Structure formats: C-alpha cells, structure tokens
Amino acid sequence: MKPVAAEVAKLNGDELRSLVNPDERPTLKTISRISGLAVTTVSRAMRNGADIGADTKELVARIANAIGYVPNRAGLRLRTGRTNVITLLVPAEGDVLNNASKLTSTIAKELRGTQFHLNVMPWFPDEDSMRPIKYIVETHSADAVIFNMTEPADERVAYLLEKQFPFVTHGRTQWAEQHAYYDYDNTAFIRVSLSKLGRRGRKNILAILPPRNQNYSQDMVRGLRQESAQSGIKYRISQNVDSDRPSDDIQHWVTRRLDQSPEIDAVLCTSSKAAIAAIVAIEKHGRKLGEDIDVYGKEVIPILKMFRENILVEMEDVGLAGRFLAKAAIQQLQDPDLPLMQHLEIPTDN
C-alpha cells in the first residue's frame, strides 16, 4: 500500500467525510484523491479485481462507504453493458411470517462489500409472473435475477434459459439441471414429519399445503403418498384452503374438518401462519394440543415454540438459502464458465 494510502487507512469515518467538499458528489476521482491511489486502481478495487490486494480493496470500500459514493448505473451500463445490480423478486404478500424478509436481509448481507447491489422488486401472485422478468431482461435493469415460488414447468425459467440471462431460483423446476438453485427437500420433510407423528401414535393426519401449482407443494403431495403407503398413516389434504390463504380462512376450514372428522389426530402445516391458525381452531374445538392431537409446523422464523411449547416444529434455514442464492448469482456473473451452483437441503429425522 502506498504511503498516502497507509496514512488514510488510519482515518475514521468522520475524518474521511471531512475530506469531501459539501457540494461535491463523490466519484471514483474523489476516492482516488483521498486515497492517493490511481483512478484505475480504485475502479479495479471496486470491481474486486484479482490483481488488487485485499488491503487496497478494503480501504477503497471503507472510503466509498464513509463518503457516500454511489455508482452511476447509467454510465456503468454504457461503458460495460453491466449494472452491477442483482434483482430479487419477492411476492407482495401481507403475511409477515413468510420468508421474504429473511431472504432479502441475508442476500443483502452476502452482497455487502462486493461490487454488486441488491434491488428488491415486489410482484403480486395474482398477476402475470412474466411481467417483472421481462421488464428486467428488456430494460437491462439488472445483471441477474433471483426468484422463488417456482412451478415445475415455470415459464420464467424457460424464458430466462432461452435469453441466456443469469438467474437463480429458490426452488427447483423440471429444468433444474440447467439452472442454479437452492431448494429444501420437501418430500423428505413429509417423510420426517410423518415418521415423528407416527412415533407419537398419530394415524389420521390433516395436511395444509402450499398452492398446488408450486413445485414444492407437489413434492409434499408425493411425500404423503409414499410415506402413507409405507407407514399406514391415513392423510387428507386441504382442498378448500392452502397455507397462503388468510388465517381466518384456515381457522374456519380446520374447524369444519374437526367437526366432520373427529378422528383427525394431527394437523400438518407448511407455514407458521397455518400452524397458528390450526392451533386456535383446535383449542376452540376443545381438543388438547400435544395430548389427543398434534400440530406439526414448518417455519422459517423461530416463533411457533413461543406461541405454544408443545407444538412440533421443523425449521427451514432461509438464511442459508439467501447466502447461497447470492453466491450463485455472483458466480454466474464473475465466473460464467464454472459449473452452476446447486444445492438441496435435506432434513433428517433426529
């Protein structure tokens, strides 16, 4: 590191900000002036260049953060054809217990300190899912896109593969071998949950699953069929509601099923919201949770045990998923010749 840069490295954030004129918009030249490094060196450090030392990269990043440097996306795209933006599509749902916030925060943390920035774009599940994807591709507003709620023959995946546009999915599709993904083995989740419920003597299970068009819901249906045939446990799948419906709808439907089928001795829920609604219905029905009936819930945020201690819980670590998705997107942009990153998290019966 050059002598000037070494001295600048000792300055704190306030001291670095004091080196910028009040009416000055921080640029690469500003960072160059403060650090004593050439503009080309600063630029390569911002792009995580392999020929730039770790100390120099850290110094440039610290100065940039301290003085509020923001890359000019339009200029960057004109010069390089890149934006250094990765867009995360998240469903615009009111359910605060969904995994969108956890996924967003972990992806953002993984991108922190890199040249890439996260843009979060909401989309509504009742609208055309292709609209935001086509917007990103046609406007070149991002270099890569991450999305979830995948379907087996997901038209978004087919389109992005055709356009050869970098993307990563949280969930698999029938073309999973051709694209990067992180997924949770929901067939194994069903196998584990029925095994645990079976050891508690449960024989008649009510399952509240995600919308049936989604790939992970179909994996769960497959798991119920397979495990039921082997264990002899009977199951019925909710037909009038799914785990994405409002809590009142789920509570009402569980109450009706308990009225009509008193032999139900367990409710399998694939979201925290559904599990809480099911417990409310069970307790209003006069059943004893953990005694004559169980609720087995899958969650991404640890909350269910705080609601009721005797609920059975399977935790899906969305933090791991977020970090992997971010790394998989970066790899496609920085090292496109490497094999696509793919991972399947498999829950175990322990």
C-alpha positions, 0 to 999 in steps of 0.5 A: 500500500502506498504511503498516502494510502497507509496514512488514510487507512488510519482515518475514521469515518468522520475524518474521511467525510471531512475530506469531501467538499459539501457540494461535491458528489463523490466519484471514483476521482474523489476516492482516488484523491483521498486515497492517493491511489490511481483512478484505475486502481480504485475502479479495479478495487471496486470491481474486486479485481484479482490483481488488487490486494485485499488491503487496497480493496478494503480501504477503497470500500471503507472510503466509498462507504464513509463518503457516500459514493454511489455508482452511476448505473447509467454510465456503468451500463454504457461503458460495460453493458453491466449494472452491477445490480442483482434483482430479487423478486419477492411476492407482495404478500401481507403475511409477515411470517413468510420468508421474504424478509429473511431472504432479502436481509441475508442476500443483502448481507452476502452482497455487502462489500462486493461490487454488486447491489441488491434491488428488491422488486415486489410482484403480486401472485395474482398477476402475470409472473412474466411481467417483472422478468421481462421488464428486467431482461428488456430494460437491462435493469439488472445483471441477474435475477433471483426468484422463488415460488417456482412451478415445475414447468415455470415459464420464467425459467424457460424464458430466462434459459432461452435469453441466456440471462443469469438467474437463480431460483429458490426452488427447483423446476423440471429444468433444474439441471440447467439452472442454479438453485437452492431448494429444501427437500420437501418430500423428505420433510413429509417423510420426517414429519410423518415418521415423528407423528407416527412415533407419537401414535398419530394415524389420521393426519390433516395436511395444509399445503402450499398452492398446488401449482408450486413445485414444492407443494407437489413434492409434499403431495408425493411425500404423503403418498409414499410415506402413507403407503409405507407407514399406514398413516391415513392423510387428507389434504386441504382442498378448500384452503392452502397455507397462503390463504388468510388465517381466518380462512384456515381457522374456519376450514380446520374447524369444519374438518374437526367437526366432520372428522373427529378422528383427525389426530394431527394437523400438518402445516407448511407455514407458521401462519397455518400452524397458528391458525390450526392451533386456535381452531383446535383449542376452540374445538376443545381438543388438547394440543400435544395430548389427543392431537398434534400440530406439526409446523414448518417455519422459517422464523423461530416463533411457533415454540413461543406461541405454544411449547408443545407444538412440533416444529421443523425449521427451514434455514432461509438464511442459508438459502439467501447466502447461497442464492447470492453466491450463485448469482455472483458466480454466474456473473464473475465466473460464467464458465464454472459449473452452476451452483446447486444445492438441496437441503435435506432434513433428517429425522433426529 
